[in-house]
Amino acid sequence: MIRFSTAGESHGEALMALVSGLPAGVPIDLEFVNRELWRRQQGYGRGDRMKIETDKAHILSGVRQGKTIGTPIALEIANHDWENWSAKLPVEAGDPALHQAVASPRPGHADLAGALKFNFPEARFVLERSSARETTARVAAGALAKLLLRSLGIEVGSHVIRVGHVALERNATWEEIAALDARNDVLLGCVDQATEDRMKEEVEQVSRTKDTVGGVFEVVVHGVPAGLGSYANWDERLDGQLAQAVMSVQAVKAVEIGHGVAAAASFGSEVHDPIQYAAEGTGQPTRFTRPSNNAGGIEGGVSNGEDIVVRGYLKPISTLRQPLESVRFDTREKTSASYERSDICVLPAAGVVGEAMVALTIARMTQEKFGGDSLVELQRNFAGYIEQIGKF
Ligand SMILES: Cc1cc2nc3c(=O)[nH]c(=O)nc-3n(C[C@H](O)[C@H](O)[C@H](O)COP(=O)(O)O)c2cc1C
């Protein structure tokens, strides 16, 4: 089974990911992993931290001579900022005069809840681990999952459908989303230029007023066959597992499958996707098809062969340049929340993190269904199933 975990602090020496369960023989393209890390660092409205860091993955185990060997993969991404923090966050006791406290908890962050929970006198250690810098390790792990999926013809991409008050008012095609991925000038990751221009204005507006903004990203999985996930038990449902994966991304406050939110305010006849059949002689492979995909490729917790569509709704970034009211941890006196260098908008970076979480989930469920200790075995099992449903 594919499992992963991460370790590391925002200003520690490095972020790390440990990924196990990938079959042997998956080609690992380090340039691709590093490009994914680069994509996570892009976007209009990011803070200065992204100018300090140029994330690069260093693989320590589990990959030899360009391919996975079926053993745990350890990955490390160095924090360049560590040189400014080594005395502030030493592993040993160090000099307390150099430690940098987060003296008043920041609303919208884990600061207060984390300090209470772990019995810290202030929130430095809470900030260090709850920070979304951790998503660097998730994206590196997700890149490995994407490489596995790619060898089965499954692709994962994302785009931004809302920044604050500005929304994309149409569906995007897979080709448009894939084309965004290839771009080197990432602004806000919207497939429509005019909408992206308005999204940029929205970010400029909040920058002027020292505010922040949230939005919605959409992750699309292209090429998944029908049959991933199950309705047999509640915890085997594909939609449920994707929801948990995407909800776990920092600042995501709601997850939607397909057009789930609009569907709740519509009639059934407007929502459900009719079933058609592309028979032989039509030029398309024979299969069941749909003229629409409002269900986002999942019915009854099982993939139905259409593109899988998962949306993550981000709250506005919590750290404000005009900080909200807070209280000092030591004296309980009223004060302003601590301020630490911050982004004001994290779309489309959050979409890249969403892709990683979706890719890891789909890879895990693919591996569960088709099994195999080597990629050859997995591909054979997968091809056999594709043939079976092709003949259905
Ligand atoms: C890619 C990404 C970058 C983020 N950068 C920041 C940031 O610079 N400043 C900030 O206050 N929050 C940032 N966040 C959000 C916080 O990490 C998050 O709101 C906080 O940890 C509290 O968790 P919660 O919002 O899930 O409750 C970012 C989130 C993501 C996905």
The ligand as an SDF file (V2000), in Angstrom:
LIG
                    3D

 31 33  0  0  0  0  0  0  0  0999 V2000
    0.6500   26.9040   -0.5030 C   0  0  0  0  0  0  0  0  0  0  0  0
    0.1810   27.5700    0.7590 C   0  0  0  0  0  0  0  0  0  0  0  0
    0.8820   28.6590    1.2570 C   0  0  0  0  0  0  0  0  0  0  0  0
    0.4520   29.3190    2.4210 C   0  0  0  0  0  0  0  0  0  0  0  0
    1.1380   30.4300    2.8480 N   0  0  0  0  0  0  0  0  0  0  0  0
    0.6630   31.1030    3.9240 C   0  0  0  0  0  0  0  0  0  0  0  0
    1.3160   32.3150    4.3500 C   0  0  0  0  0  0  0  0  0  0  0  0
    2.3040   32.7660    3.7590 O   0  0  0  0  0  0  0  0  0  0  0  0
    0.7870   32.9590    5.4240 N   0  0  0  0  0  0  0  0  0  0  0  0
   -0.3040   32.4970    6.1090 C   0  0  0  0  0  0  0  0  0  0  0  0
   -0.7350   33.1220    7.0590 O   0  0  0  0  0  0  0  0  0  0  0  0
   -0.9300   31.3620    5.7310 N   0  0  0  0  0  0  0  0  0  0  0  0
   -0.4650   30.6520    4.6700 C   0  0  0  0  0  0  0  0  0  0  0  0
   -1.1070   29.4950    4.2790 N   0  0  0  0  0  0  0  0  0  0  0  0
   -2.2530   28.9960    5.0630 C   0  0  0  0  0  0  0  0  0  0  0  0
   -1.8860   28.5530    6.4810 C   0  0  0  0  0  0  0  0  0  0  0  0
   -0.8390   27.5950    6.4710 O   0  0  0  0  0  0  0  0  0  0  0  0
   -3.1030   27.9810    7.2180 C   0  0  0  0  0  0  0  0  0  0  0  0
   -4.1980   28.8440    7.0700 O   0  0  0  0  0  0  0  0  0  0  0  0
   -2.8130   27.8290    8.6950 C   0  0  0  0  0  0  0  0  0  0  0  0
   -1.7670   26.8720    8.8660 O   0  0  0  0  0  0  0  0  0  0  0  0
   -4.0140   27.3980    9.5170 C   0  0  0  0  0  0  0  0  0  0  0  0
   -4.5440   26.1950    9.0640 O   0  0  0  0  0  0  0  0  0  0  0  0
   -6.0580   26.1070    8.5300 P   0  0  0  0  0  0  0  0  0  0  0  0
   -6.2850   27.3210    7.6960 O   0  0  0  0  0  0  0  0  0  0  0  0
   -6.0920   24.8540    7.7360 O   0  0  0  0  0  0  0  0  0  0  0  0
   -6.9480   26.0880    9.7320 O   0  0  0  0  0  0  0  0  0  0  0  0
   -0.7020   28.8430    3.1180 C   0  0  0  0  0  0  0  0  0  0  0  0
   -1.3980   27.7290    2.6140 C   0  0  0  0  0  0  0  0  0  0  0  0
   -0.9700   27.0970    1.4610 C   0  0  0  0  0  0  0  0  0  0  0  0
   -1.7440   25.9250    0.9230 C   0  0  0  0  0  0  0  0  0  0  0  0
  1  2  1  0
  2  3  1  0
  2 30  2  0
  3  4  2  0
  4  5  1  0
  4 28  1  0
  5  6  2  0
  6  7  1  0
  6 13  1  0
  7  8  2  0
  7  9  1  0
  9 10  1  0
 10 11  2  0
 10 12  1  0
 12 13  2  0
 13 14  1  0
 14 15  1  0
 14 28  1  0
 15 16  1  0
 16 17  1  0
 16 18  1  0
 18 19  1  0
 18 20  1  0
 20 21  1  0
 20 22  1  0
 22 23  1  0
 23 24  1  0
 24 25  2  0
 24 26  1  0
 24 27  1  0
 28 29  2  0
 29 30  1  0
 30 31  1  0
M  END
$$$$
